[in-house]
Each structure stands twice: as structure tokens, then as C-alpha cells.
Amino acid sequence: MRWPLPASVALVVGVAGCAGHDRLTTVDSRAETVGHQRLRADATGGSGQVEAYTLKPSEGYRMPQLYAAPDPVLGERDPRRELPPTTVCLQVVVSADGAVERSVPVSDRSECIAGAATENRVLVEAAQEAVAMWRYSPAAVCHFAAGHAPADRSDCRDAERVEPVAVSLFYAFTFEIVHGQHTVKTR
């Protein structure tokens, strides 16, 4: 089973150019009063710009659902015979159609710092190659009739309109090599 680290999400729409260096604030998507971030395209055609977005009482948010997710494979590119559990992290941008648009290494969190080490670059590359093949049922903002939002606003079934949106998710990959055998766990 895979899930974002932590269970958080930032809404991203209208991404223009490469926004890989933009910092997105993640928010706990389980809260009813979640304040999302949207990226809007820069008028000059450059990278996006973060814009605060708060769900209205008649709106809900449906998390993306991962349905195809091959695990990272190191293969022969990592010659180490031993590696203690080593965690690297990625920020994964999932487009409004559920495809992975890009992934960016994250090393500014204590649990992710190993990804910044040169000797672990191969781990980051393996994780990025794997997530590039991942597919999701897209995230969406559910627009309900005024005054008719259900108690569970994460279910878009009764919505008047469903707006697929891009999201940014964080994942942690813990690699381990014991006697030349590679394993990886995804959180």
C-alpha cells in the first residue's frame, strides 16, 4: 500500500513552464476547512505562482487514487552489497488527467536528507523512474448545489460539477540492500 508522506496535498492548476523550484505548502486534506494552494500560470510564461485557495461550503475535495504503481528498481546500477535502510523523498506532481507530470527530490525534511547525498543519487533516480510510470484517478474539486453538500464532501457522486485538478504529493522510498539483495518500501 502506498500513501503520501504525510497525508497531505496541495492543489496545483495552470502550471506553465517548469515549476520544479517553486515551493508548495502542503495542507492536511482530511480537514473540513482545508486551505489549498493553487499554482497559476505566470503572465510572462514562466513558472507558476502559488495562490491560496479555500474550499467553499458547497465544494468538496476528492483525493487522487493511485491505481498503477510499479516499484523502484535498482538493478545493477547500484554496486553496493550492503545499505542500511535509507529513505529518499519525492514531491510528485500529478496532472488533472492522473498522469505524473514530474517529480522533484525533497531533502529539506529530516527523514529525507539521505536523498541529497551523492552516493544516493541512484536511489533518487530509481524512485523518479518508477513514479514517472504511476497513474492515478485524478484529484478533483466537487461542486455541489448550494446548500446540498453531503456530509462526506470527498465523494463527488452527487456533485453538479466535478473539476479534475493537478496535485502535488510527497512520497518516501526506503531502500535497503542486504547481502546484495535490494528491497524498497514506499510510504
C-alpha positions in Angstrom: 0.0 0.0 0.0 1.2 3.5 -0.8 0.2 6.8 0.6 1.6 10.4 0.6 4.1 11.4 3.3 2.4 12.9 5.2 -1.3 12.6 4.1 -1.2 16.0 2.6 -1.9 17.6 -0.7 -1.6 21.0 -2.5 -3.9 21.8 -5.4 -2.0 22.8 -8.5 -3.6 24.2 -11.6 -2.5 26.1 -14.6 1.2 25.2 -14.4 3.2 26.9 -17.1 6.8 26.2 -17.8 8.9 24.3 -15.2 7.8 25.0 -11.7 10.2 22.5 -10.2 11.8 25.1 -8.0 8.6 26.5 -6.6 7.9 25.6 -3.0 4.4 24.4 -2.3 2.9 24.4 1.1 1.1 21.1 1.8 -2.1 21.0 3.8 -3.9 18.2 5.6 -6.5 17.2 3.2 -8.5 15.4 5.8 -9.7 18.6 7.5 -13.0 20.0 6.5 -11.6 23.6 6.4 -8.6 22.7 4.4 -6.9 25.6 2.7 -5.4 24.5 -0.6 -2.7 26.1 -2.7 -3.2 26.6 -6.4 -0.4 27.4 -8.9 -1.5 29.8 -11.5 0.4 30.4 -14.7 2.8 33.4 -14.6 1.7 36.1 -17.2 5.2 36.1 -18.6 5.1 32.4 -19.4 7.5 31.4 -16.6 6.9 29.1 -13.7 3.7 29.2 -11.8 2.9 31.2 -8.7 1.2 29.9 -5.6 -2.3 31.3 -4.9 -4.2 30.4 -1.7 -7.5 28.6 -2.3 -10.1 27.7 0.3 -12.9 25.3 -0.4 -16.4 26.9 -0.3 -19.1 25.3 1.7 -20.6 23.9 -1.5 -17.3 22.4 -2.6 -15.5 19.2 -1.6 -12.2 17.6 -2.5 -11.6 14.1 -3.8 -8.0 12.8 -3.3 -6.3 11.1 -6.3 -6.4 7.3 -6.3 -3.2 5.5 -7.3 -4.0 2.5 -9.5 -0.8 1.7 -11.3 2.5 2.0 -9.4 5.5 -0.1 -10.3 8.1 -0.2 -7.5 11.5 1.4 -8.0 14.2 -1.0 -9.3 17.9 -0.5 -8.6 19.2 -3.4 -10.6 22.9 -3.4 -11.3 23.3 0.4 -11.3 24.0 0.4 -7.5 27.0 -1.8 -6.9 26.7 -1.7 -3.1 26.3 -5.1 -1.4 25.0 -3.5 1.8 22.9 -0.5 2.5 21.1 0.2 5.8 17.5 1.4 5.4 17.9 4.7 3.5 15.0 7.0 2.8 14.7 9.4 -0.2 11.7 11.5 -0.8 10.0 13.0 -3.9 7.4 15.7 -4.5 5.3 14.2 -7.3 3.1 16.5 -9.4 0.1 14.6 -10.7 -1.8 16.3 -13.6 -5.5 16.8 -13.8 -5.7 13.7 -16.0 -4.0 11.5 -13.4 -0.5 11.2 -15.1 2.7 12.1 -13.3 3.8 15.4 -14.7 7.1 15.5 -12.9 8.9 14.6 -9.7 11.3 16.6 -7.7 13.7 15.3 -5.0 12.9 16.6 -1.5 15.7 16.8 1.1 14.7 19.6 3.4 12.9 17.3 5.8 15.0 15.3 8.4 13.6 11.9 7.2 14.5 12.8 3.5 18.1 14.2 3.9 19.7 11.0 2.6 18.4 11.9 -0.9 20.9 14.9 -1.0 23.9 12.6 -0.6 25.8 12.0 -3.9 26.1 8.2 -3.2 22.3 8.0 -3.0 21.6 9.7 -6.3 21.0 6.3 -7.9 18.2 5.8 -5.3 16.5 9.1 -6.2 16.8 8.2 -9.9 15.2 4.8 -9.4 12.4 6.4 -7.5 11.9 9.0 -10.2 11.9 6.5 -13.0 9.2 4.4 -11.1 6.9 7.3 -10.3 7.1 8.5 -13.9 5.1 5.4 -14.8 2.5 5.8 -12.0 -1.1 6.5 -12.9 -3.9 7.9 -10.8 -7.6 8.5 -10.9 -7.4 12.3 -10.8 -8.0 14.5 -7.8 -11.0 16.8 -8.2 -12.9 19.6 -6.6 -16.5 18.6 -6.3 -19.0 21.4 -6.9 -22.3 20.7 -5.1 -25.6 22.7 -5.4 -25.7 25.5 -2.8 -26.9 24.1 0.5 -26.7 20.5 -0.8 -23.2 19.5 0.1 -23.2 16.0 1.6 -21.5 15.2 4.9 -18.7 13.5 3.1 -17.6 16.1 0.7 -14.8 13.9 -0.6 -17.3 11.8 -2.6 -18.2 13.6 -5.9 -21.1 11.3 -6.8 -23.8 13.8 -6.1 -21.8 16.9 -7.4 -23.3 19.1 -10.0 -19.8 19.5 -11.5 -16.5 17.7 -11.0 -13.4 19.7 -11.7 -10.3 17.5 -12.1 -7.2 19.3 -10.7 -3.5 18.7 -10.6 -2.0 17.9 -7.2 1.4 17.7 -5.5 2.0 14.7 -3.3 5.0 13.7 -1.2 6.3 10.1 -1.1 9.1 8.5 0.8 11.0 5.5 -0.5 13.2 3.4 1.9 15.8 1.4 0.1 17.8 -1.4 1.8 20.5 -3.8 0.5 21.3 -6.9 2.4 23.9 -9.3 1.0 23.4 -7.8 -2.4 19.5 -8.2 -2.3 17.6 -4.9 -2.9 14.3 -4.1 -1.2 12.3 -0.9 -1.3 9.3 0.3 0.8 7.1 3.2 -0.3 5.2 5.5 2.1 
